[in-house]
Amino acid sequence: MLFIKVKSMKIYIGNLSYETDEETLKPIFEELGTVTDFYMPMDDAYPGQNRGFAFCTMPSEDAKRSIEELDGLEIDGRIIRVNAAKDKAKKQNPRDNQDGGDYW
């Protein structure tokens, strides 16, 4: 049996209407390829309302096509932004000194 590892890419989907839900958004991306993960965080202060963004993970080629075809699409009255997600910046430990010296 031959296994081929497919590289995946995480996509950031922004400027969503607060009323947009996963059942509306996820199928749009599924039309363009395989969705391996989909995350739309909800706002704890407003139950049932999303926070205005979502993340979708797809094979790289599907993700690139989704970015090209869906960035600027209007959904629920908003023009969405679709691009490659950026890694969270690692928080630096204040004890780590860049020049190698000690703080103590």
TAQUI-V828619 format. One line per field, one symbol per residue. ss: DSSP state (h for helix, s for strand, l for the rest). burial: 1 if it has 9 or more other C-alpha atoms within 8 Angstrom, else 0. A space follows every 50 residues. Layout:
ss: ???
burial: ???
This chain:
ss: lllllllssssssslllllllhhhhhhhhhllllsssssllsllllllls llssssssshhhhhhhhhhhlllssllsslssssllllllllllllllll llll
burial: 00000001111111111001000011001101111001010110000011 11111111110110111001100010011111110000000000001000 0000
